[in-house]
Structures are given as structure tokens and as C-alpha cells.
Amino acid sequence: MGHQREATLPRTRAWKQVIELIEVGGNAAQIAAGTIRAAEDVFDRVGTDQGVIVVVSMLAHLPIAARSDDFARALRLIGLAVGDAPKLIEITTAFSEGVDAGLFSEKIRRTDLGEIAQLSAVEAITETITSSTISLFGCTAHDVRQGFAGLNTVVRFGEFMRRFFSRLMLRLMNSFLSRVMSDHVGTDRRFTTVHQEREFAAAIETHSEQSARIIEQFAGQWFSKAKFNNDGGIPRSSVAGFTRKAMEKLTKELKRGAQSHGK
């Protein structure tokens, strides 16, 4: 199975404008929006990338699995090779391996977008479950199951998807920005110190998280309706439609944010 590379630095006027924004002191919202415009063809493919859709499908089925009589068996049915009482680290490891196995078995071409989605999913799972349990190493298998089961509401599932999509967008933006930001650190440059550069990176992250709130209610309502219409299981076609629409909403919001926050 081949691997398709996506995040090549754009060589366009739009990308030069991003560089200029960095140089002259553009804020996080402006630079995020400029990055999306400069690499619009890549961001447009996220919502239809089959690897991304596989990841979102597996994420959506985790809360459903947690409400079954046998959580471990339900996880195995969706492609996670876990033991009978899985803790969080076992589940996140099995999730990554399950995505890989799913792509291979369905002969889906691996892309950078899919890999970024996979990493973002593990981050979102870890943060979501640890925020509702004791700690990454201290929570029991029961705590973990209860954490996933708690995502079966419009509000909680919406928050879960916000975490995932905000990290997906942040990682994708940074795949472009990280290769040029270091060029703007030093005396008489945008960032005098590495600390200032890190503060700006944190501002980009905050902006991504805030923008992703646009999909919270949409995600939660989709999840509730999709479960009801399909007896608890959600077909890949429904996941694909949700993923495409969520990305459209988020990219539009990130672009709009530059207008509302910029001067």
C-alpha cells in the first residue's frame, strides 16, 4: 500500500503572503487563515480523505462500544485488538494499530492526512478520557469504560469531536508553518527569542481550539441522529458526509476568524 505525501510547501503568491504576515507581525488568526488559503487544495481534501474517514468512523464507534454489555468484545468488533479489561494506553495503542489494519485490509492508500488524523485521534482520546478519570496511569479499566460511555450525549460527543478536529487542523497547519517559523527567530526578526515563537505557536493552538467550537453542536446532533437511524451502528457513508461537512465548517470559521480578529 503506497503512501501519498500531501504537505509540500506551497510555491504561490498566497504562501508568500503568509511569510509576509509572519514578518510584519500578523496575528494568529490571520496567519492561520492565510495558511489555509495558501494550501487550500490540501485542506479541501481532508474531508474526503479515506484514511481520515476511517479514523473518524472508529472514533464515533468508541462511545457506542462502551455502552454494550461487553466493552472489550465490542472494541474488537470495530478493529481494536484489546484484552478483556483494557485500560487507556492499551486502547490508544490498539486504536492506532486498528486504523493501520483497516487501511491495509480495505486497500486504502495511506496519506499524510490520514496519519495526521490518526495522531490527532489518539491525542483527543487521551485528553478526553483522562479529563474524566483519575490519571493516565491511575484510572481503572472500569473508569476508562465509563469515560467512553459518557460520550454518548450530544454535548459530550460534540466536545470530543471539537478536540479531535482542532488538533487535526493544528497539526496540518503546523506541517506547513513549522518549516518556516524558525527562519523568523533572532535579533531584528519577528520573534526575538525561541520563547516568543513558542508563545505564538500557543496562540495558534488556542485559535484552532476556539474555532473548532463551530462544529460542537453539529457533531453531537449528527451522532445522536446517526445512532438512532442505524440501530446504534453508524455506516461509513454517514461518517463520510459528517467529516466533509465538519471540515467545511471549520475551514470557513478559521478563515472568518482572520476578519473578526485582525485589524
N, C-alpha and C positions, 0 to 999 in steps of 0.2 A: 504494500500500500504506500503510495507516494506521499510526499509532504510538500504542500504548496505554501510558499513564503508570501506574506502579504505586506509587511510593514517596511517597504523600501521608502527611503526618504524622498518626498516629492521634489521634483525639479521644475517648479512652476512659479509664476508670479505670486500666487496665493501663499506659497510657502515662504517666499522671500518677505512677504508682508508680515508673516508670523515672526520671522527673525528680526525685522524692524521693530515690531511691537515689543519684543523682549528687550531690545537695545534702548528704546526710548521710555521704558517704564510702564508698558501696558499691564493692566491688572489681570488677575487670574481668570475672570470671566471672559475678557477679550481674547486672551491667548488660547483658552480652551476652545472658544468658538472659531478662532482663526485656524487652529489645528484641524478641527473637524472639516472646515471648508476646504482646506488645502489637501486633505486626504479623503475627500468626500466619497470617492469611489470605494475605498476600503470600508468606511463606516456604513455605507449603504449595503454592503454585503453581509454585515454582521447578522442582521435579522433573518437572512435566508441561508446562512451557512449551516450545512447539515450537522457538522460537529457541534456547533453552538446549540442547535435544536436538540441533539441527543443529550447534552448536558442539562438543558432546561427541563427536558422531559424527566430525567432522573431526579432532579431537584423537586419537581412537582409531586413525584410519587413517594418521596420520603415521608411526608406527613400522613399520607394515606396508609402507608405500610405500618406506621406507628399505631394506628387505630385498629389494626387487625388483631385477632386472637393470638397469633404467633408472629411477633415482630421480626425475629431472625429469619423465619421462613419467608415472610413477605419481602424482606430485603433481598434474599437470594433469588426470589422470583423476578425482581426487577434488575438483576445483574450484579448484586453486591455479594461477594463470597465472604460471608462472616460466620462466626461461631454462634453458639446458641444464646449467648448473653453478651452481645457486642457493646463495647464502650466506644467513646467518641473517636479515639485515634484509629481504632480498628475500622470504624465506619468510614472515616475520611480516606483511609488508605484503600479500602475496598471500593469506594466511590471512584477514585482515580483509575484504579485497575479495571473497574466495570465499564467506565467510559472507553478506555482503550480497547477492551474486548468487544464492546458493542460496535465501535467503528470498524474493527477488523472483520467481525462476522458479517456486517452489512456492506462491507467493501466501500466504506465511505472514505474519501480522500482526507487525510489529516492536513489541517491548515494551522497557521499561526493563530487565527481567530478562534479555532476550536481549543487550542492549547491555552490561550488566554482565558477563555470561558471556563475551562477545567480548573485552572488555578484560582480563578475568582470564586468559583463554586465552593471549593474547599475552604477558602477564607470566610465566605459568607456562612457556611455551615458551622465552622468552628466558633465564630463570633456569636452567632445566633444562639447556639446551644449553650455555650459557656456563660452567656449573659443570663441564662435562666436556671443554671445549675451551680454547683459549688465551685468547681475549678476544672481546668483541663485534665488534671491528673487525679483529683479527689472525688469526682462525681461517679456514682454507680451506674451500672447498665440500666437500672430502672429509671434513674434520673434522666439519662440520655433519651430513653424512650418517651418519657413524659415531656421532655423538651420538644421533641419532634411532633408528638401528638398535639401539643399546644399550638402548633402552626395551622391547625385545621379551622381557622376562622378568617374572615375577610380581612380584619385588621392585622393579625399576626402574619398571615401569609404575605400580605402586601408589604409589610416591613422586611420580611425575608427576601422578597424579590428586589426591594429597593437596595438592600445591602449587596445582593449579587450584581445587579446591573450597574450600580455606582462603581463597584470595583472593576467590572468588565470595562467600562468606559475609561476609568482612570488608568488601568493597565495599558489599554490601547493608545490613549493619548501619550502616556509616558514612553511607549515604544518608539514614538517619534521625538518627543521633547528631550528625553534623557540624552540623546546623542548630540544635542546642540547646546544644552544648558551650561555644561562645563566650560564652553568657549566664552561664556559671559561672566566668569568669576575672576576677580582680580582688581588691582588698582585701576581706577578710571573706567571700570566696566559696570554693568548693571548691578551685579552683586559683588560687593567689596570682599565679602568673606563667604566661605562654604556654608556657614550658619545662615546667612541671609538667603542663600539659594535653597536651603532646606526649609526655611520658613515659607518661601514662595511655593515650594512643592506641596507643603501642608495646606496652603491656601487653595491650590488646585484641587487637592483631595476634598477639602471642605465644600468647594463649589460643586464638585461632582456629586457628593452625597446630598447636598441640598437640592440640586436639580433633579435627582432621581426620585424625589418625593412626588413628582408629577405622575409616576406610574403606580404608586401605592394602592390607591383605591381601585384603579383599573385592574391591577393584578389580582387583588383579593376577590373582586367580583367575578373575574374570569374563572378563577379557581373554584369558587363556590358553584357557579353555574355549570362548569365543565364536569365536576364530580356528580352533580345532580342528574345531568343529561346522559351520563355514561355509566351509571351504577357504580360510581367510585373509581373507575379506571378512566384515564384520560388518553384518547388516541393521539398519535403523533401529529396528525393533521391539525388538531386543535392547538397543540403546543406550538406548531409552526406559525399558525396565524397569530397567536398571542405574542410570540417572540418578535415577529416582524413589526407588529403594531407597537409594542413596548419600545423597540429601538427607534421607531419613527417619532414617538412622543418624546423620548429622552433627547435625541439629537436636536429636535426642534426647540426643546426647552433650553438646552445648552447654548444654542445659537441666540435665542431670545435673551438669555441672561447677559450676554455682552452688551445689549442695548439698554437693559434696565440698570446694570451696574456700572457701565462705562460712562465716561464723560467726554 
